[in-house]
């Protein structure tokens, strides 16, 4: 009897584990999602043009300042001119600044703090066309089409929402994913709420009558 009970208990435990694994959230159109998507979602943030930085030089208030990364990807701070910032992490940039300041300051200690995020193009999601406020957005882990549409204010008056498409770069080239935005926003068609990836471009065409 104990053997039968033990086998039954083991079966129930295995079934529960398998059931929990199967209940995970499925990916939408998995065949169209880049195999390298996980690699592009690095935890190390790369600075991009337009980002706002606070440069803090320990024990040197006169060298500490706030700057915005220029369109050419460079910054200038006291004693540091035209230093490449785009593509560097805050820690890497801090070390670069220390390298320059060593010529003027004994053992400089620099900290770079992010104040405003825009990011590199590969870390952005761009919305173009008939959105209320088309713009480039900083990608965030787990961001969906609905999150994007909320940030851009929804569809413009003459948008052909159900003809929208997402352009996505994959290891095999660029793919186009159709998305029916009007069905998502007006009818709550959750199947259209595709998860976004870094570098995606959401194109919303104009409706022609």
DOTI-693260 format. One line per field, with one value per residue: x, y, z of N, C-alpha, C, O in turn. Coordinates in pm, 1 decimal. Example, Ala and Ser with C-alpha at 12.3 -4.5 7.8 and 13.67 -1.06 7.14 Angstrom:
<rokes>
nxx <- (1319.0;1285.0)
nyy <- (-569.0;-225.0)
nzz <- (780.0;708.0)
caxx <- (1230.0;1367.0)
cayy <- (-450.0;-106.0)
cazz <- (780.0;714.0)
cxx <- (1320.0;1290.0)
cyy <- (-330.0;3.0)
czz <- (780.0;787.0)
oxx <- (1423.6;1340.9)
oyy <- (-331.9;113.8)
ozz <- (846.5;803.9)
</rokes>
This chain:
<rokes>
nxx <- (83.6;195.1;381.1;223.0;94.4;317.4;402.4;181.5;186.0;429.4;366.5;168.5;317.9;502.7;324.0;219.1;445.1;504.3;271.5;293.2;512.1;410.5;227.6;346.7;387.1;314.8;514.5;448.4;407.6;652.5;834.9;907.4;1056.9;1368.8;1655.5;1861.2;1763.5;1772.0;2039.4;2054.7;1934.6;2091.3;2205.6;2374.2;2365.5;2399.3;2519.0;2358.5;2312.5;2163.2;2108.1;2102.8;2349.5;2503.5;2800.7;3018.9;3291.2;3495.0;3559.0;3606.5;3433.4;3426.3;3480.0;3274.5;2968.3;2661.4;2567.7;2455.8;2448.2;2581.6;2451.8;2653.0;2748.2;2931.0;3073.0;3146.3;3324.2;3440.1;3783.7;3779.2;3742.4;3532.9;3483.1;3418.6;3105.3;2870.7;2770.2;2923.4;2922.3;2796.1;2991.7;3220.6;3254.6;3308.1;3560.5;3702.9;3691.0;3833.1;4083.8;4153.1;4149.1;4362.0;4582.0;4558.2;4458.0;4530.0;4498.0;4209.9;3864.0;3582.7;3232.1;2961.1;2634.3;2319.2;2073.2;1870.3;1713.3;1769.7;1912.1;2101.2;2043.7;1993.1;1878.8;1639.9;1286.9;1116.1;850.8;667.0;478.5;121.8;68.8;-40.9;166.5;438.1;749.1;1080.2;1137.9;1275.1;1375.1;1229.3;1248.5;1011.8;829.5;537.1;329.8;101.4;194.1;368.4;191.6;42.5;234.1;281.9;46.0;-166.3;-362.6;-354.8;-600.1;-650.8;-540.6;-454.0;-498.7;-522.7;-355.3;-101.7;249.8;535.2;875.2;1146.4;1474.8;1650.9;1858.3;1859.7;1805.1;1579.4;1248.5;893.5;620.5;282.4;35.0;-270.6;-364.1;-590.5;-786.2;-672.3;-666.5;-930.4;-1104.5;-993.3;-839.4;-634.2;-449.8;-313.5;-132.4;166.5;490.6;752.9;1079.0;1424.9;1521.8;1307.2;1080.7;786.4;542.0;285.3;46.6;-125.5;-475.9;-653.5;-924.1)
nyy <- (-120.9;122.9;152.6;190.1;428.6;598.1;598.3;717.0;971.3;1067.0;1079.3;1280.5;1505.4;1533.4;1585.9;1831.2;1994.9;1983.4;2098.0;2359.4;2449.1;2444.2;2647.2;2887.0;3217.5;3237.3;3317.4;3567.2;3503.3;3357.4;3271.5;3496.4;3647.6;3774.7;3564.2;3662.1;3832.7;3823.3;3875.2;4140.9;4272.2;4370.5;4405.0;4610.9;4940.6;5133.2;5448.6;5706.4;5949.7;6254.3;6171.7;6260.8;6346.1;6331.2;6440.0;6358.7;6458.3;6349.6;6544.9;6770.1;7010.6;7207.4;7076.3;6908.0;6849.8;6888.0;6739.1;6712.1;6457.3;6517.0;6535.6;6419.4;6229.9;6294.4;6452.3;6747.7;6861.0;7048.9;7081.3;6857.0;6785.0;6720.3;6435.5;6098.2;5965.3;5826.9;5493.0;5397.5;5257.0;5399.5;5349.9;5290.5;5534.9;5699.3;5602.8;5676.8;5956.2;5993.8;5916.4;6130.3;6343.8;6287.0;6419.5;6663.4;6646.7;6494.9;6155.1;6123.7;6066.6;5957.7;5966.0;5870.9;5959.8;5866.3;6085.5;6145.3;5945.2;5841.7;5685.9;5460.5;5409.3;5137.7;5064.5;5180.2;5233.1;5322.0;5526.2;5603.1;5802.5;5803.3;5860.9;6022.0;6159.8;6109.0;5953.8;5870.6;5611.4;5503.2;5173.7;4929.0;4646.8;4395.1;4561.3;4633.7;4657.0;4798.3;4944.2;5115.0;5260.2;5397.6;5575.2;5735.8;5862.6;5744.7;5670.7;5889.5;6112.6;6044.0;5792.7;5477.2;5241.1;4959.8;4876.3;4894.2;4827.6;4648.8;4689.7;4482.8;4394.0;4098.8;3805.9;3694.0;3896.1;4168.0;4166.0;4192.6;4267.9;4243.7;4441.6;4498.9;4779.4;4937.7;4751.0;4652.2;4878.5;4977.8;4758.2;4585.2;4365.0;4144.8;3977.4;4123.3;4261.7;4276.4;4183.8;4414.5;4471.2;4574.0;4833.7;4810.9;4938.8;5104.3;5148.9;5356.5;5392.8;5641.7;5682.5;5656.2;5798.5)
nzz <- (0.0;80.2;-121.0;-350.1;-282.4;-268.2;-535.4;-654.9;-537.6;-639.2;-911.4;-911.1;-829.0;-1041.4;-1249.7;-1167.9;-1184.9;-1460.5;-1556.5;-1459.0;-1603.6;-1861.0;-1853.6;-1899.7;-2041.8;-2380.8;-2668.8;-2914.6;-3251.0;-3283.5;-3477.0;-3608.0;-3442.6;-3346.7;-3322.9;-3183.0;-2997.6;-2719.5;-2673.4;-2744.8;-2543.8;-2331.5;-1993.4;-1946.2;-1987.2;-2279.3;-2353.8;-2541.5;-2812.9;-2706.1;-2449.1;-2103.0;-1872.2;-1549.9;-1439.0;-1194.0;-1014.1;-772.9;-489.0;-637.1;-710.2;-900.9;-1135.9;-1170.8;-1336.8;-1527.4;-1833.7;-2176.2;-2415.0;-2728.3;-3070.8;-3226.7;-3062.2;-2866.6;-2569.6;-2374.0;-2099.1;-1810.7;-1862.9;-2018.8;-2346.5;-2622.6;-2593.3;-2666.6;-2598.9;-2665.0;-2707.8;-2505.1;-2174.4;-1865.8;-1665.9;-1817.4;-1948.0;-1730.1;-1656.0;-1883.6;-1867.0;-1631.6;-1725.2;-1892.8;-1711.8;-1547.5;-1631.2;-1520.3;-1263.5;-955.0;-913.0;-1000.8;-928.1;-1075.6;-1128.8;-1328.1;-1371.6;-1488.1;-1607.4;-1788.4;-2033.1;-2361.9;-2544.8;-2762.9;-3117.8;-3162.5;-2926.1;-2914.4;-2977.1;-3257.0;-3359.4;-3633.9;-3865.2;-3856.4;-3572.1;-3268.2;-3141.9;-3290.0;-3223.8;-3093.4;-2869.8;-2559.3;-2529.4;-2317.1;-2105.3;-2170.5;-2294.6;-2483.7;-2783.7;-2707.0;-2485.3;-2617.9;-2783.0;-2594.3;-2496.9;-2718.9;-2749.9;-2882.7;-3183.4;-3466.9;-3615.9;-3886.2;-3919.7;-4054.1;-3878.4;-3869.0;-4064.5;-3987.1;-3934.5;-3815.9;-3840.6;-3813.4;-3724.9;-3776.0;-3723.5;-3970.3;-4141.9;-4228.0;-4105.3;-4155.2;-3960.2;-3936.3;-3776.5;-3618.6;-3515.4;-3458.5;-3396.3;-3165.7;-2992.5;-2994.3;-2980.9;-2806.7;-2887.1;-2785.0;-2899.2;-3079.2;-2936.2;-2952.2;-2834.8;-2809.0;-2955.8;-2911.5;-3133.6;-3304.7;-3554.1;-3568.6;-3798.4;-3895.9;-4127.2;-4331.5;-4366.1;-4667.1;-4828.2)
caxx <- (0.0;283.1;444.9;123.0;77.0;438.5;401.3;75.9;234.9;532.2;296.3;102.1;419.9;554.7;217.6;209.8;561.5;484.9;162.4;343.8;599.2;328.7;143.0;423.4;331.3;370.6;559.9;363.8;479.4;790.1;920.5;947.4;1135.6;1511.9;1725.3;1959.4;1693.5;1820.0;2169.8;2041.0;1873.7;2195.7;2179.1;2464.7;2307.7;2492.8;2480.4;2328.8;2290.6;2044.0;2104.2;2150.0;2442.0;2560.6;2939.5;3061.4;3433.8;3508.5;3639.8;3632.8;3303.7;3443.5;3487.4;3149.3;2871.2;2561.2;2583.0;2373.3;2528.7;2553.2;2413.6;2768.9;2781.7;3040.0;3044.0;3256.2;3312.2;3561.1;3911.5;3759.1;3677.8;3497.9;3506.6;3314.1;3021.7;2775.1;2823.1;2993.3;2840.8;2834.9;3117.1;3330.2;3275.3;3373.7;3703.4;3760.7;3707.6;3945.4;4206.9;4185.1;4172.0;4488.6;4681.9;4538.0;4415.4;4595.2;4409.7;4068.6;3760.6;3467.7;3109.4;2865.9;2498.1;2222.2;1962.6;1763.1;1747.5;1723.4;1975.5;2144.0;1936.4;1964.3;1806.4;1518.2;1173.1;1073.2;712.8;657.8;349.2;0.0;45.7;-64.1;299.2;543.9;873.2;1167.1;1121.7;1376.1;1324.2;1228.0;1220.7;870.5;745.7;449.4;273.8;9.1;276.6;419.1;82.0;7.4;335.1;272.3;-84.2;-267.3;-366.6;-400.5;-736.6;-661.7;-451.7;-502.5;-440.2;-518.7;-255.0;29.4;346.3;658.8;997.0;1235.4;1596.7;1680.7;1985.0;1844.1;1765.5;1466.2;1116.6;781.4;513.9;158.6;-34.2;-396.3;-366.0;-724.9;-853.0;-613.8;-702.2;-1075.7;-1179.5;-923.3;-787.1;-507.9;-356.3;-235.1;-40.9;294.4;603.2;848.4;1220.7;1509.3;1544.6;1183.3;1021.3;641.9;497.3;139.7;17.1;-243.3;-592.6;-696.4;-1066.4)
cayy <- (0.0;238.2;166.7;248.4;569.6;671.0;617.5;813.1;1102.9;1106.9;1115.1;1409.9;1609.6;1551.9;1649.1;1972.2;2065.7;1996.2;2193.3;2494.5;2486.6;2465.6;2765.5;3008.2;3304.9;3206.3;3431.1;3594.7;3489.2;3329.4;3254.4;3626.9;3716.3;3752.8;3470.1;3737.0;3934.3;3821.8;3939.3;4285.0;4328.2;4364.3;4480.9;4725.5;5045.2;5209.5;5589.1;5746.7;6092.8;6307.6;6133.9;6361.0;6285.2;6409.6;6400.3;6396.0;6436.1;6352.8;6650.0;6876.2;7063.7;7289.0;6988.0;6832.1;6923.0;6812.2;6757.6;6631.4;6400.7;6585.4;6445.4;6345.0;6128.0;6338.6;6548.2;6833.3;6903.6;7122.7;7014.6;6742.0;6834.3;6630.8;6296.3;6008.9;5909.5;5732.5;5358.4;5361.2;5248.4;5504.9;5315.3;5307.3;5677.9;5752.9;5569.3;5758.7;6092.0;5987.6;5910.1;6265.6;6432.3;6254.3;6518.0;6787.6;6618.5;6377.1;6041.7;6162.5;5964.2;6010.3;5887.6;5919.6;5923.6;5893.8;6172.3;6132.2;5836.7;5830.8;5561.4;5440.7;5368.7;4996.0;5046.7;5259.9;5194.0;5441.2;5527.3;5701.2;5804.3;5863.1;5858.8;6158.0;6219.1;6017.3;5980.7;5758.3;5576.7;5415.5;5038.1;4873.9;4504.7;4361.5;4661.4;4581.8;4756.7;4882.3;5038.2;5214.1;5345.4;5486.9;5680.4;5827.6;5928.9;5674.9;5692.0;6019.6;6109.7;5979.5;5677.5;5345.6;5163.5;4816.4;4848.7;4924.2;4718.2;4661.9;4645.2;4427.2;4333.6;3968.6;3749.8;3658.0;4014.4;4244.7;4107.9;4284.6;4207.0;4319.8;4456.1;4571.2;4867.2;4984.9;4640.7;4644.5;4993.9;4999.0;4635.5;4504.9;4241.1;4129.3;3904.6;4222.2;4328.1;4209.3;4231.5;4488.5;4439.7;4691.4;4862.7;4801.1;5059.7;5088.0;5238.7;5370.4;5467.1;5728.2;5626.1;5731.6;5774.7)
cazz <- (0.0;85.0;-252.6;-439.9;-242.1;-305.5;-680.5;-685.2;-496.5;-736.9;-1035.4;-892.0;-823.8;-1177.3;-1328.1;-1128.3;-1239.3;-1605.1;-1578.8;-1434.1;-1715.5;-1981.3;-1837.6;-1926.3;-2143.0;-2512.6;-2747.8;-3029.1;-3377.5;-3243.6;-3594.3;-3658.1;-3340.4;-3369.2;-3236.1;-3103.8;-2918.7;-2581.3;-2668.2;-2762.7;-2424.1;-2230.4;-1871.1;-1945.2;-2072.0;-2361.3;-2367.9;-2677.2;-2834.1;-2641.1;-2308.0;-2007.1;-1777.3;-1441.8;-1419.1;-1059.2;-988.3;-627.2;-426.5;-734.4;-750.3;-1020.9;-1251.9;-1176.9;-1417.9;-1602.0;-1977.7;-2265.8;-2522.5;-2853.6;-3181.6;-3275.9;-2963.1;-2779.9;-2462.8;-2328.4;-1960.1;-1774.9;-1887.9;-2107.5;-2467.7;-2733.0;-2554.7;-2715.8;-2492.6;-2723.1;-2721.9;-2382.3;-2054.4;-1771.1;-1598.4;-1913.6;-1969.9;-1610.3;-1663.5;-1990.5;-1814.6;-1537.5;-1802.8;-1938.8;-1597.1;-1482.1;-1672.0;-1445.5;-1125.9;-898.0;-883.5;-1009.2;-911.7;-1149.6;-1136.8;-1428.5;-1333.3;-1593.8;-1565.9;-1886.5;-2123.2;-2500.3;-2585.2;-2899.6;-3208.0;-3145.9;-2801.1;-2922.9;-3059.7;-3330.0;-3408.2;-3741.7;-3933.7;-3802.7;-3427.1;-3219.3;-3119.2;-3334.1;-3152.2;-3060.1;-2728.9;-2502.0;-2509.7;-2182.1;-2103.9;-2159.2;-2360.6;-2587.5;-2875.0;-2631.2;-2408.0;-2713.2;-2828.4;-2482.7;-2487.4;-2834.1;-2747.1;-2962.3;-3327.6;-3517.2;-3668.7;-4016.7;-3921.7;-4095.4;-3769.9;-3895.3;-4167.6;-3929.2;-3942.8;-3738.8;-3908.3;-3711.2;-3774.8;-3718.4;-3769.2;-4111.3;-4217.7;-4174.9;-4123.7;-4139.1;-3880.9;-3945.4;-3648.5;-3633.3;-3398.7;-3426.1;-3327.1;-3032.2;-2910.4;-2986.7;-2952.6;-2706.0;-2945.1;-2715.7;-2984.9;-3152.6;-2842.5;-2974.2;-2755.0;-2890.0;-2941.6;-2936.8;-3274.1;-3383.2;-3609.6;-3586.9;-3904.2;-3899.3;-4248.5;-4335.2;-4433.8;-4784.7;-4850.2)
cxx <- (86.8;349.0;350.0;103.2;196.5;441.6;297.4;120.2;338.7;469.0;231.1;203.1;473.1;451.6;206.5;324.4;546.1;376.3;208.7;432.1;518.4;247.2;217.5;364.2;393.2;414.2;471.3;447.5;627.9;883.9;972.3;1031.7;1281.0;1569.6;1824.5;1894.6;1745.9;1954.0;2158.7;1982.5;1972.5;2159.7;2269.4;2412.3;2416.5;2438.4;2457.1;2312.4;2159.7;2031.3;2158.8;2232.1;2480.6;2701.0;2984.4;3207.8;3457.7;3607.1;3678.2;3498.1;3313.7;3450.9;3361.9;3044.1;2768.2;2575.7;2481.2;2461.3;2485.9;2511.4;2530.5;2818.5;2888.6;2990.2;3168.1;3225.6;3438.2;3686.3;3900.5;3679.9;3653.0;3533.4;3389.8;3238.5;2925.5;2842.1;2899.7;2892.6;2881.1;2967.4;3236.2;3360.6;3345.5;3523.6;3772.7;3787.5;3823.5;4079.2;4250.7;4224.1;4304.0;4599.2;4674.0;4511.3;4484.8;4491.1;4261.9;3975.3;3631.1;3351.2;3017.6;2727.5;2403.4;2106.9;1842.8;1805.2;1687.4;1780.3;2019.9;2026.6;1896.0;1886.6;1674.6;1408.3;1123.0;930.5;702.3;520.0;239.4;-26.8;21.6;68.7;406.6;675.2;956.3;1158.1;1236.7;1313.3;1333.6;1188.2;1071.2;777.3;665.4;400.3;180.9;84.7;326.1;310.4;36.5;105.4;328.0;134.4;-191.7;-258.3;-413.0;-535.4;-748.8;-568.9;-523.1;-443.6;-427.3;-423.5;-113.9;121.3;469.9;773.1;1097.0;1356.8;1623.0;1815.0;1980.7;1805.4;1646.4;1335.0;1011.0;668.1;391.0;90.2;-157.0;-417.5;-506.2;-803.9;-801.6;-666.1;-852.3;-1152.0;-1111.2;-873.5;-645.5;-406.2;-268.0;-130.9;95.0;401.9;705.2;990.9;1303.0;1533.8;1421.1;1139.9;873.5;594.7;345.0;103.0;-107.9;-354.5;-632.5;-840.3;-1096.9)
cyy <- (125.6;263.3;231.6;395.8;653.8;698.8;721.4;954.2;1155.9;1152.1;1251.8;1524.1;1639.5;1622.0;1796.7;2052.8;2088.6;2096.2;2335.6;2541.0;2519.9;2592.3;2895.0;3086.5;3276.8;3331.9;3444.5;3588.4;3464.9;3317.7;3386.2;3705.3;3676.8;3652.6;3541.0;3840.3;3939.8;3891.3;4089.9;4352.4;4319.4;4450.4;4603.5;4829.9;5119.2;5350.4;5621.2;5896.9;6139.3;6270.8;6247.3;6291.9;6383.8;6356.1;6450.9;6358.4;6456.2;6460.4;6761.4;6926.4;7142.2;7205.8;6903.4;6914.6;6828.6;6841.9;6672.1;6583.2;6463.4;6485.9;6365.9;6241.6;6167.8;6434.1;6632.3;6876.6;6984.1;7035.4;6892.5;6789.0;6720.7;6484.8;6210.7;5947.6;5803.5;5597.7;5309.6;5343.0;5362.6;5476.2;5333.2;5454.7;5741.6;5724.8;5652.4;5901.4;6096.6;5987.2;6046.4;6355.0;6404.1;6353.7;6644.6;6764.0;6491.7;6273.7;6083.0;6042.1;6020.4;5911.9;5952.2;5866.7;5961.7;5977.1;6160.8;6035.0;5856.9;5703.2;5559.9;5395.2;5224.2;4967.8;5123.6;5186.5;5321.7;5423.0;5639.4;5692.1;5864.1;5827.6;6002.9;6229.0;6119.1;6052.7;5854.3;5735.8;5488.3;5278.4;4998.2;4727.2;4479.3;4459.4;4597.7;4695.4;4851.6;4984.4;5151.3;5312.1;5441.1;5603.7;5780.3;5889.8;5864.2;5708.7;5833.2;6001.6;6029.8;5858.7;5552.8;5243.9;5016.0;4777.9;4880.1;4803.0;4752.0;4608.8;4604.6;4362.8;4203.2;3920.7;3716.5;3776.6;4083.0;4174.1;4214.5;4210.8;4296.7;4325.5;4544.7;4658.0;4911.0;4875.6;4627.3;4755.0;5008.0;4876.5;4545.2;4371.5;4219.1;4053.1;3999.7;4291.1;4258.9;4268.1;4296.1;4444.0;4565.8;4709.4;4853.5;4937.6;5030.7;5194.7;5237.8;5454.5;5553.6;5659.1;5716.7;5695.5;5782.9)
czz <- (0.0;-49.0;-350.6;-409.3;-284.0;-454.3;-721.8;-651.4;-594.9;-867.2;-1025.0;-891.3;-963.0;-1263.8;-1296.6;-1186.2;-1388.5;-1637.6;-1559.9;-1548.4;-1838.6;-1973.8;-1862.7;-2041.4;-2279.3;-2584.5;-2870.5;-3155.6;-3352.7;-3362.5;-3646.9;-3558.7;-3354.9;-3271.1;-3145.5;-3014.8;-2776.4;-2569.2;-2675.1;-2639.6;-2308.0;-2111.3;-1861.7;-2042.8;-2147.8;-2381.4;-2515.1;-2690.0;-2771.5;-2495.4;-2221.8;-1899.0;-1668.4;-1416.1;-1282.4;-1040.1;-839.1;-581.3;-524.9;-789.5;-880.5;-1148.7;-1269.1;-1250.2;-1478.4;-1749.8;-2052.0;-2380.2;-2655.2;-2962.2;-3238.0;-3175.7;-2864.3;-2671.6;-2437.5;-2186.0;-1927.0;-1783.9;-1980.0;-2228.8;-2566.9;-2703.9;-2602.0;-2598.6;-2545.7;-2745.6;-2600.6;-2269.5;-1961.7;-1701.0;-1692.1;-1937.2;-1851.1;-1612.8;-1771.4;-1941.7;-1715.4;-1612.1;-1853.1;-1821.5;-1525.6;-1518.0;-1586.8;-1297.1;-1078.2;-856.3;-886.6;-993.3;-970.2;-1144.8;-1239.5;-1392.4;-1446.6;-1537.6;-1660.2;-1994.0;-2261.6;-2560.2;-2729.8;-2985.0;-3189.9;-3018.0;-2801.1;-2998.0;-3125.0;-3379.2;-3510.8;-3807.3;-3849.3;-3656.4;-3383.7;-3199.1;-3160.5;-3266.1;-3142.2;-2909.9;-2683.6;-2476.3;-2362.9;-2190.2;-2084.6;-2226.8;-2473.7;-2677.5;-2800.1;-2547.7;-2497.8;-2752.7;-2717.7;-2476.7;-2602.1;-2845.4;-2831.2;-3110.2;-3361.5;-3586.7;-3798.0;-4030.1;-3972.8;-3998.4;-3798.3;-4007.8;-4117.2;-3941.3;-3860.0;-3824.1;-3802.0;-3776.4;-3700.9;-3771.2;-3918.0;-4198.3;-4152.7;-4205.4;-4099.3;-4069.2;-3886.7;-3809.0;-3668.7;-3508.5;-3360.6;-3353.7;-3183.9;-2942.6;-2890.8;-2940.0;-2850.9;-2757.5;-2894.2;-2798.5;-3064.3;-3064.5;-2843.5;-2883.6;-2847.0;-2860.0;-2967.3;-3086.3;-3361.0;-3434.4;-3636.6;-3684.9;-3909.7;-4022.6;-4234.9;-4411.3;-4549.5;-4816.3;-4999.5)
oxx <- (57.5;371.1;390.7;96.1;180.5;478.4;321.0;94.8;337.4;511.9;237.3;175.9;487.8;487.1;186.9;304.8;571.0;387.1;168.9;428.4;552.0;201.3;159.5;298.6;514.7;358.0;424.3;547.3;714.6;1001.9;1069.9;1073.4;1312.9;1538.0;1866.8;1963.2;1762.4;1981.6;2242.0;1980.5;1940.7;2093.5;2245.3;2414.5;2514.9;2323.4;2526.9;2299.6;2057.4;1952.1;2249.2;2189.3;2489.2;2718.1;2987.5;3244.3;3442.2;3721.3;3771.2;3455.8;3220.2;3430.4;3345.4;3032.3;2785.7;2594.0;2428.2;2539.9;2367.7;2533.1;2510.7;2918.2;2933.5;2880.4;3279.4;3115.5;3532.4;3694.4;4001.8;3563.9;3739.9;3604.5;3274.1;3298.2;2901.3;2954.4;2937.0;2787.8;2990.1;3046.8;3340.4;3476.6;3432.0;3604.3;3887.2;3891.9;3902.2;4175.8;4370.1;4319.6;4352.7;4696.7;4768.8;4538.6;4496.6;4405.2;4195.3;4004.8;3576.9;3369.8;2998.2;2705.8;2406.2;2050.1;1727.8;1918.6;1568.5;1707.8;1981.8;1924.5;1778.0;1833.2;1606.2;1433.3;1091.1;894.4;725.7;454.6;260.1;-131.1;59.6;82.6;461.6;708.3;910.9;1169.2;1289.0;1210.4;1430.9;1104.6;1010.1;655.6;718.4;425.4;181.0;43.4;325.6;333.3;-3.7;65.1;364.0;107.6;-298.4;-160.3;-499.2;-578.8;-845.7;-524.0;-638.4;-350.9;-330.4;-412.2;-19.6;75.1;502.8;767.7;1128.5;1343.5;1617.9;1877.7;2084.3;1775.9;1616.2;1312.8;1036.0;625.3;396.3;87.8;-148.3;-479.6;-537.7;-879.6;-877.5;-705.8;-897.3;-1251.6;-1165.0;-865.4;-548.9;-286.6;-160.6;-50.4;132.8;403.7;740.5;1019.8;1256.7;1562.9;1427.6;1159.1;839.9;605.7;283.1;126.0;-185.1;-330.6;-644.2;-875.0;-1211.8)
oyy <- (222.4;378.0;319.1;478.2;766.9;808.3;802.9;1047.2;1273.8;1250.8;1330.9;1629.9;1755.9;1708.8;1878.7;2165.5;2198.4;2171.0;2424.3;2658.0;2612.2;2641.7;3002.7;3029.7;3291.0;3439.4;3344.4;3659.4;3541.2;3350.8;3389.4;3817.5;3559.3;3654.5;3486.5;3927.3;4047.6;3958.0;4160.8;4475.2;4267.6;4553.5;4691.3;4810.4;5163.3;5367.7;5570.0;5965.9;6071.7;6331.6;6320.1;6191.8;6504.4;6240.8;6571.5;6241.1;6566.5;6466.9;6837.9;6889.6;7143.1;7258.4;6835.3;7035.1;6706.8;6957.4;6574.4;6660.1;6462.6;6365.6;6256.9;6173.5;6084.6;6489.1;6594.6;6922.8;6987.3;6929.8;6831.8;6828.4;6637.1;6420.1;6246.6;5886.1;5702.4;5589.2;5192.5;5407.6;5417.7;5567.6;5384.8;5494.8;5827.6;5810.5;5693.9;5959.7;6191.2;6049.5;6076.4;6432.2;6488.9;6369.5;6722.8;6850.9;6394.0;6302.4;6077.3;5931.7;6118.8;5790.7;6073.7;5745.9;6074.7;5943.8;6165.9;6039.7;5885.6;5622.6;5646.0;5349.1;5190.7;4858.0;5130.7;5091.2;5418.6;5318.5;5756.1;5587.8;5963.2;5771.9;6096.0;6345.8;6050.3;6170.5;5745.3;5830.3;5408.2;5268.3;5028.7;4688.7;4534.9;4443.0;4517.4;4813.0;4971.9;5100.1;5268.1;5433.0;5553.9;5717.8;5896.8;5962.7;5922.5;5767.1;5889.4;5889.3;5956.5;5826.6;5527.2;5170.3;4953.1;4660.4;4890.9;4689.9;4868.6;4496.3;4682.1;4286.1;4198.2;3987.2;3711.3;3759.3;4058.8;4128.0;4314.0;4104.3;4412.8;4226.8;4651.9;4616.1;4920.4;4904.3;4595.2;4729.2;5045.9;4887.8;4441.0;4274.8;4268.4;4062.7;3961.5;4370.2;4191.6;4388.6;4239.9;4387.5;4655.8;4613.1;4884.8;5039.2;4943.8;5314.4;5132.7;5575.4;5540.2;5586.9;5838.1;5578.1;5765.7)
ozz <- (-70.1;-88.1;-427.0;-500.5;-329.9;-496.7;-811.0;-728.0;-630.2;-926.9;-1119.2;-948.0;-1000.3;-1343.6;-1386.3;-1231.6;-1438.3;-1734.8;-1635.4;-1586.6;-1912.7;-2076.7;-1849.1;-2128.7;-2293.6;-2563.9;-2924.6;-3167.5;-3395.2;-3350.5;-3721.9;-3587.6;-3373.1;-3152.1;-3043.6;-2961.3;-2719.5;-2469.4;-2618.8;-2630.8;-2201.0;-2123.9;-1778.9;-2164.3;-2088.4;-2421.8;-2602.6;-2588.8;-2782.6;-2423.4;-2262.6;-1841.5;-1691.8;-1376.4;-1258.0;-1048.9;-786.7;-627.0;-499.3;-899.1;-960.6;-1258.0;-1370.3;-1228.0;-1480.1;-1788.2;-1999.1;-2435.5;-2689.7;-2947.6;-3291.6;-3200.0;-2785.4;-2680.6;-2473.9;-2155.9;-2006.3;-1721.2;-2014.9;-2216.1;-2591.5;-2780.7;-2580.0;-2510.2;-2479.8;-2795.2;-2593.8;-2269.6;-1977.2;-1678.8;-1651.6;-1945.6;-1868.2;-1576.8;-1753.9;-1970.7;-1715.0;-1568.1;-1856.6;-1830.1;-1450.7;-1444.5;-1580.8;-1214.3;-1152.2;-772.9;-783.3;-1039.0;-919.9;-1155.5;-1238.5;-1383.7;-1495.5;-1433.6;-1616.5;-2041.7;-2275.6;-2618.5;-2809.2;-2933.9;-3200.4;-3002.1;-2699.0;-3071.8;-3056.3;-3433.3;-3479.3;-3804.6;-3779.2;-3622.3;-3454.7;-3235.1;-3074.5;-3252.8;-3177.3;-2831.8;-2761.0;-2409.3;-2294.1;-2272.0;-1993.4;-2217.9;-2550.5;-2651.4;-2826.2;-2540.0;-2458.8;-2755.9;-2746.2;-2454.1;-2585.0;-2940.9;-2849.9;-3156.5;-3294.0;-3612.7;-3817.2;-4140.1;-3938.2;-4032.1;-3755.9;-4042.5;-4195.5;-3956.6;-3838.0;-3873.6;-3711.8;-3871.7;-3578.0;-3853.7;-3984.2;-4316.6;-4035.9;-4317.3;-4031.4;-4113.6;-3846.0;-3735.4;-3728.5;-3410.8;-3242.0;-3260.9;-3092.4;-2829.0;-2782.7;-2868.5;-2813.5;-2681.7;-2952.5;-2771.3;-3111.0;-3113.7;-2747.6;-2858.7;-2950.7;-2754.6;-3037.5;-3157.2;-3479.8;-3367.6;-3717.0;-3658.7;-3925.9;-4022.8;-4140.0;-4508.0;-4533.3;-4829.6;-5040.1)
</rokes>
